[in-house]
Amino acid sequence: MPGNHMPGALKRIVKEQVLARGAWIEAASDLKLVRGFIRSTTALSCNTKLIRVGPAGDGGYIVPNDFDGITACISPGVSTECGFDLEIAKRGIDVYMADASVEGPPVVNPRFHFTPKFFDTHNDDETTTIDDFCKDIGPSGPGGDLILQMDIEGAEYRVIPNISTALLKRFRIMAVEFHDMQQLFSKFSFGTVRAAFKRLRMFHEIVHIHPNNRCGMVSLGDIEIPRVMEFTFYRKDRALFGMGPASPHDEDRDNDPDFPPLPLPNIWR
C-alpha cells in the first residue's frame, strides 16, 4: 500500500462492515488542534466565590454566588430532577422550564413555569428557539439578567450557535452540560464543538469544569476527554479573572455514586 494508505475500495468495505455492526468510522482530527482547543477551554479563577447549587449528585452545579438582580432562570431539559431549579426558586427567582419529553416538573412550585417543548433551531408544535422562549421573560435591557441551566442531550450544539447576541449578553451565569465531547477527535465534528464554545465565550469566561462520571472517558495518545462535561460560564463584566486552580472545586461531587469516580483529567486543568 503506497504511502501506507488503505485503498478506497477496501476502506469502503471496512466502513460498511463497521456500520453494519452499529458503529461509524470518521477521519480523525488533527491532535494539535484538539490540544489547542483544550488549552483555550480550561477554567479561570475569579474573585467571586463559587458555590454548589442543587443536589450533591446529578443535577447540581458549581456556579458563582452572584444572584442579586437576576430576573429569571432559563432551564431547558427537565427530566426527573430539578434540585437546581428548587434552590434557585428559594432565592426568589422564577424558573422557566422547557421539555417535551415530560408532562411537567417532578415537583410543584409557584415559581416554576413549564412549557412542553424542546429547544432547537426552529419553532413548531414540539420545539422552540431559545430566543423566542425568552423574548417575554423580564426586561431585555439593564436589569434583565438571566441564568441558564441547560441539559438538552446533545441539542446544545444546534441551539448555542443560534443564540442572538442580545440574549447571550443577558445571561450572567450559564451552567451547560455538553454531551459527546469525544467528538473533538472527529475531523468533521470538531468544528461543531469548537463553534459552540466560541459562541459562549464571546462575553463569558469558563470558571468551572466537571466531568460526568456516569459516562466515562475516551483517550487518544496523551489526550483524555470525558464524554460528558459540565461547564460553568460567567459574564466577563461581573468579575476579575485570572489563571489559577479553578477546577476541580471542593464541592464537586460524582454525578452517580454507583459508577467509578472520574476526576477531571490534567490536560483540562
C-alpha positions in Angstrom: 0.0 0.0 0.0 1.9 3.1 -1.2 2.0 5.7 1.4 0.5 3.3 4.0 -3.0 4.4 2.9 -5.9 1.9 2.7 -7.1 1.6 -0.9 -10.5 3.3 -1.5 -12.5 0.1 -2.2 -11.1 -1.6 0.9 -11.8 1.4 3.0 -15.4 1.5 1.8 -15.9 -2.2 2.6 -14.4 -1.8 6.1 -16.7 1.2 6.8 -19.8 -0.7 5.6 -18.9 -3.7 7.8 -18.4 -1.5 10.8 -21.6 0.3 10.1 -23.5 -3.0 9.9 -22.3 -3.6 13.5 -23.8 -0.2 14.7 -20.6 1.9 14.5 -19.2 4.5 12.2 -15.7 5.4 11.1 -14.7 9.1 10.5 -11.5 10.9 9.8 -9.6 11.9 12.9 -9.0 15.5 14.0 -5.5 17.0 14.0 -4.5 16.3 17.6 -2.6 19.7 17.7 -6.0 21.4 17.1 -7.6 19.3 19.8 -4.8 20.2 22.3 -5.1 23.8 21.4 -8.9 23.8 21.9 -8.5 22.2 25.4 -5.8 24.7 26.4 -8.1 27.5 25.5 -11.0 25.9 27.3 -9.6 25.5 30.8 -11.4 27.2 33.7 -10.2 30.5 35.0 -10.3 31.6 38.7 -12.3 34.7 39.6 -12.9 36.9 42.5 -16.5 35.8 43.0 -17.0 32.8 45.3 -18.2 29.6 43.6 -20.9 27.6 45.4 -22.8 24.4 44.7 -26.4 24.8 43.8 -28.6 21.7 43.6 -28.1 18.2 44.9 -24.9 16.5 45.8 -25.1 14.2 42.8 -26.5 14.6 39.3 -28.3 17.9 38.7 -26.1 20.0 41.0 -23.7 22.7 39.5 -20.9 24.8 40.8 -21.8 28.5 40.0 -20.7 32.0 41.0 -22.5 33.3 44.1 -23.9 36.3 42.2 -27.7 36.2 42.2 -28.8 39.7 43.2 -30.8 41.3 40.5 -31.3 38.1 38.5 -34.7 38.3 36.7 -35.2 34.6 35.9 -33.6 31.2 35.4 -34.0 29.5 32.0 -33.9 25.7 32.4 -34.4 23.5 29.3 -34.2 19.8 29.9 -36.3 19.0 33.0 -36.4 15.2 33.1 -37.0 13.9 36.7 -34.5 16.0 38.6 -35.0 19.7 39.5 -32.9 20.3 42.6 -31.0 23.2 41.0 -34.3 24.8 40.0 -35.7 24.4 43.5 -32.7 26.2 45.1 -33.0 29.0 42.5 -36.7 29.3 43.3 -35.9 29.6 47.0 -33.8 32.6 46.2 -36.9 34.3 44.9 -36.1 33.8 41.2 -38.7 32.4 38.8 -37.6 29.4 36.8 -38.8 28.9 33.2 -38.6 25.2 32.2 -38.9 23.6 28.8 -39.0 19.9 27.9 -41.3 18.0 25.5 -40.3 14.6 27.0 -42.2 15.1 30.3 -45.6 16.4 31.3 -44.1 18.8 33.8 -41.5 19.2 36.5 -41.4 16.4 39.2 -42.4 18.8 41.9 -44.8 21.7 42.0 -43.5 25.2 42.9 -45.2 28.5 42.4 -42.1 29.9 40.8 -41.9 27.1 38.2 -43.3 27.9 34.7 -43.3 24.9 32.4 -43.5 24.7 28.6 -43.7 21.2 27.0 -41.2 22.0 24.2 -37.7 21.1 23.2 -35.1 23.9 22.4 -34.0 23.7 18.8 -33.3 25.9 15.8 -37.0 26.3 14.7 -40.5 26.7 16.1 -43.2 24.1 15.7 -45.6 22.2 17.9 -42.8 20.4 19.7 -39.8 22.8 19.5 -38.9 26.5 20.2 -35.9 28.6 19.7 -34.2 29.9 22.8 -34.7 33.5 21.7 -38.5 33.1 21.2 -38.7 31.3 24.5 -37.0 34.2 26.4 -38.4 37.1 24.5 -41.1 37.9 27.1 -39.2 37.0 30.2 -38.2 40.0 32.2 -36.8 43.3 30.7 -34.4 42.9 27.8 -32.2 45.8 28.8 -30.4 46.7 32.0 -31.8 44.8 35.0 -32.8 41.9 32.8 -30.0 39.4 33.7 -30.8 35.7 33.4 -29.3 32.4 34.5 -29.2 29.5 32.0 -29.1 25.9 33.2 -29.1 23.7 30.1 -29.0 19.9 29.8 -30.6 19.0 26.4 -28.8 15.8 25.4 -26.7 17.0 22.5 -29.1 19.6 21.1 -26.8 22.2 22.7 -24.6 22.1 19.6 -27.5 23.3 17.5 -29.0 25.7 20.0 -26.0 27.6 21.2 -24.7 28.9 17.8 -28.2 30.4 17.2 -28.4 32.4 20.4 -28.7 36.0 19.5 -26.0 38.4 20.8 -28.6 40.4 22.7 -29.8 37.3 24.6 -26.4 35.9 25.1 -25.4 39.2 26.9 -28.4 38.8 29.3 -27.1 35.5 30.7 -25.0 36.4 33.7 -24.3 32.7 34.5 -24.6 29.7 32.3 -24.3 26.1 33.5 -24.3 23.8 30.5 -23.8 20.1 30.2 -22.0 19.2 27.0 -22.6 15.7 25.6 -20.4 13.5 23.3 -17.3 15.6 23.9 -15.3 12.8 22.4 -16.5 14.3 19.0 -13.4 16.5 19.3 -11.5 13.6 18.0 -13.6 13.6 14.8 -12.4 15.8 12.0 -16.0 16.6 10.9 -17.4 17.2 14.4 -14.5 19.1 15.9 -15.7 22.4 14.3 -19.2 21.9 15.6 -18.0 21.6 19.2 -15.5 24.5 18.8 -18.1 26.8 17.3 -20.5 26.3 20.3 -17.7 27.1 22.8 -16.5 30.1 20.7 -20.1 31.5 20.8 -20.4 31.2 24.5 -17.1 32.7 25.2 -17.8 35.9 23.3 -18.9 37.6 26.5 -18.2 34.9 29.2 -15.3 33.1 30.8 -15.3 29.4 31.9 -15.0 29.3 35.7 -15.7 25.6 36.4 -15.5 22.2 34.6 -16.8 18.9 35.9 -16.8 15.5 34.1 -19.9 13.3 34.4 -18.6 10.1 35.9 -21.5 8.1 34.6 -20.4 8.4 31.0 -16.7 7.5 31.1 -13.8 8.9 29.1 -12.1 8.5 25.7 -8.4 8.7 25.3 -6.1 9.1 22.3 -2.4 9.5 22.9 -1.9 12.0 25.8 -5.4 13.5 25.3 -8.2 12.4 27.7 -11.7 13.6 27.0 -14.7 12.8 29.3 -17.7 12.0 27.2 -20.0 14.4 29.1 -18.8 17.5 30.9 -20.5 20.3 32.9 -19.2 23.8 32.2 -20.0 27.0 34.1 -19.7 30.3 32.2 -19.6 33.7 33.9 -20.1 37.0 32.1 -16.9 39.0 31.8 -18.2 42.2 33.3 -19.1 40.5 36.6 -15.7 39.6 38.0 -11.9 39.8 37.7 -10.5 36.6 36.1 -7.0 35.1 36.4 -5.1 31.9 35.9 -5.4 29.5 38.8 -6.8 26.2 40.1 -10.5 26.9 39.2 -11.3 23.2 38.7 -11.8 20.8 40.5 -13.7 22.5 43.3 -14.1 21.4 46.9 -17.8 20.9 46.4 -17.5 18.8 43.3 -19.4 15.5 43.7 -19.7 12.4 41.5 -22.9 12.5 39.4 -23.6 8.9 40.2 -22.1 7.2 43.2 -22.7 3.8 41.6 -20.1 4.5 39.0 -16.3 4.8 39.5 -15.1 8.4 40.2 -13.9 10.3 37.1 -11.5 13.2 38.1 -11.0 16.0 35.7 -8.0 15.0 33.5 -4.9 17.1 34.0 -5.0 18.3 30.4 -8.2 20.2 31.2 -6.9 21.9 34.3 
